[in-house]
Amino acid sequence: MTARKTQFLVEDLISKIFQKQFPDGKLPSERKLAETYGVSRSTVQQALTRLAGMGLLQRRQGDGVYIRKNAQRYPMVYNSATQIRYSAMSSKMIYLRKIKAAPELASIFDLPSNSEVWEFKRVRIMNYVKTQIETGYLPCSLFPLVDAEVVEDSIQNHAMEMGYSISRFMTTYRPTQLDREEAELLNCKKGEPAFSITSRGYLRDGSVFVHSSITAIHYECTYIVPFNKEVYLQRRTRKEKTE
């Protein structure tokens, strides 16, 4: 019940932030929020911690909690991972190896034929629970040296340490079921529902620096995007023409 209340509070505060119901950029006190929502202060604290972790809020010592500048920019996406403290997340590498890029990978990374890429597989652990299996690829041309420490820490952090500027990610979500190997790795039963998540990460110059496929359990994703009137009207017009 507490988890559900925390999740509702997170979603409702996000909604109110985008509705600009805090014109001065400052949230009510924890005590006031607890009274308004009929929850404990510890539930409020958990919700505020999640929102701070998403980059929406910042605490000012002795002055309260404020909405970060540009926090209302679109689109905004947050998922199960962004709600967890980074200190409560870890990865366990299964393998790391160099392989010849198959045609599909060569196309994704825009590589010449016979180029090499790093292939890694890891289990991601959140709050001491195995929740994701990730198979990823990095072009050797961008990352000459990759080791277990990099795989078990953060690919994004490694890219930034090498001086690369990350621009954006393209991510696709599909429903799936765990196969036998995945179930064993995640300590689950074969056939349990899961998300299949594929992603490409882009640098500022447009290069793809990472491509990965993730199988995730206990996963949820929320996003906020602007309403595109032009696209909506085009789709509606096409529908009316076919009727």
N, C-alpha and C positions, 0 to 999 in steps of 0.2 A: 504493500500500500504506500509506504514512504517513497519508494522508487517511482511509483506512478505519480504521486503528488509533485515530486521533484521535477519529473519530465514535463508535467503540465505547466509548472511554474516557469521552466525554461522556455517552453514554446509560447506561453502567454506574454512573457516579458519581451521576447523577440518581436512578437506581433505588435506590442505597444510601442516598442522602440521604432519600428518602421511606420507606425501610425503617428509618430512624433508626439506622443502623449507626455513626453518629458522635455518641454521646450527649452528649459535651462540646461539640459544635458546631464542633469543629476537625478539619480534614482532616489526614491524614498529610503528612509533608514531601514535596517534589517527588522527592527521591532515593528515599524509601520507595515512593512510588507507581510510579516508574519500575521499581523492582525487582519490585514485586508484579505489574505488568502486562507486564513484559518489553519495555518500550519505552524510547526515549530521553527524557532530561529535556526536550528541546525539544518532543516530542510531549505530554508532561505539561503543559508551559507553555501550549501552544496550547489544550489542552482546558480548563485552568483559566481562561484568558482568555475563552473562549467562555461558560463558566458564569458568570463575573463579568459579562459583557455581558448575560446573560439575567436578571441580578439575583439569582442564587442564592448567589453567593459574594462575599466582600470580603477584600482583603488588608490585614493590619495590619502596618505597618512593623516589622520585626524580630521579629514574633511569629507569622507564618504566615498560613494561609488559613482563614477561618471561614465557616460557613453564615450567611447573613443571617437576621435575625429575621423570622418569618412567611414564609420562603421556601417552606415546605411547604404553603402554603395552596392550596386547590383552586378551580377547575381551573387547571392550568398548561399553557400552550401555547408552543412555540417553533418557529421555522421558519428557513428559509435566511437570511432577512434579519436575524433577531435574533442569529445567530451571527457576523455580520460587524461589524467595528468601524465606528462611525458615520463616522469619518474616511475610510473606504474606500468610502463610499456617496455617490452624487450623482445628480442628475436633470437632464435636458435637456428644456426645454419645447418642444413642437411648436406648440401654440397656446393662447390664453386669450381667451375672449369671453363676453359676456352674451347669454343667450337667454331666451325665454319658457319657463316651466316647462310641459312637456307634462303631461297628466293624471297619468301614473304618477309623475313627479317631484314634482308638487304633492301627491300623496298621501303619498309618502315623507317629504317635509319638512313636511306639514300646512300647506300654503300656500294662500292664496286664489287663484282663477283669475286668469290674466294676470300673476302674480308673476314676477319675474326671478330667474334663478340664474346663477352663474358656471359655465361649462363649461371644463375644461382637459384637455389631453392632454400626457403627458410620457413620456419613456423613462427608466427607472431603471437605473442603472449600479452594479454591485457588483464590487469588486476589478477595476476597469477593464474589466468585461465587461457588455455590454448584456443584461439578463436579464428585464426587465419593461416592458410598455406599459400605462400606466394612463390611463383616461378617468374624470375625477371631476367632481363637482358640489358647489357650495356655495351656500346661500341668500344672496342679496344683503341680505336683512333682517338677517342675522347678521354678514355680512362686506361692508360697503359698499365697501371698497377692497381689491383683490387685484391684485398685479402679478407679473411674471416672477420676481422675487426670492423671493416667497412660494412660488410653484409649484416652483421649483427647490431650495428649502430644505426646509421641513417644514410641512404643513398643521396638524399637531398643535401644533407650536411656535407658529405664528401664532395659533391659537385660544387657547392659554394666555397669550400676550402680550396678547391682547385682554381677558383677565380671565375667560375661560370655564373651567369646571371639567369636564374630560372624565371620563365615567363608565365606559363600556364600548364594545365593538365586537361586532357580529354579523357573522360571516363564513361564506360558503358556498364550497365547493370542488367543482369539476366537471372531468372530463377534457375536453380539446378538442384541436384541431390548428391549427397556424398557417395563416392564410390568406396570400395573396400579399403584401398590404401589411404584415402583421405580420412575415412572414419577412424582408422587405427591411429593416425597421426594426431587427430583431434580428440581421441578418447570418446568417440561417439558411435552410434549404430549406422551401418550402411543404409543408405536410402533417406537419411534425415534431410529435411529441406535446408537449402543454403543459398547464398548469393554467389554468382560468378561475376567477378569485377575485372574488366580489362582496362588498362590505362596507358596513355602515352604522356610523357613529360617533355615539354619544349623549353628550349633556351631562348633568350632574347633575339638571337639571330635566326630563329625559326628551326634550328636543328632539334631533332628528337634525341634526348640524352638517355632515356630509359623507357622500356616497354615491359609491362608486367601483367600477369594473370593471377588473380587472387580468388580463392574459394574461402568464403567467410560464413561463419555461423554467428548467431546472436547479434545480427547486424541490422542497423536501421539508418536511414538517410533522410534528411529534410533539406529542402532547398527553397529559396525565394528568388523569383525572377520577375522582370518587368513584363507587363502585358504588352504584346506587340500587336497593335490594332491592324496594321497593314497585312501581316501574315494571317491573322484571324479572318479578315474580310476576304482575302484571296482563297483561303480554304473553304470558306462558306460559299463563295461564288461558284467554285468548282463543284461543290456538293449539289447546289441548286441546279446547275446545268446538267447534271447526270440524272436528275429525278424527272 
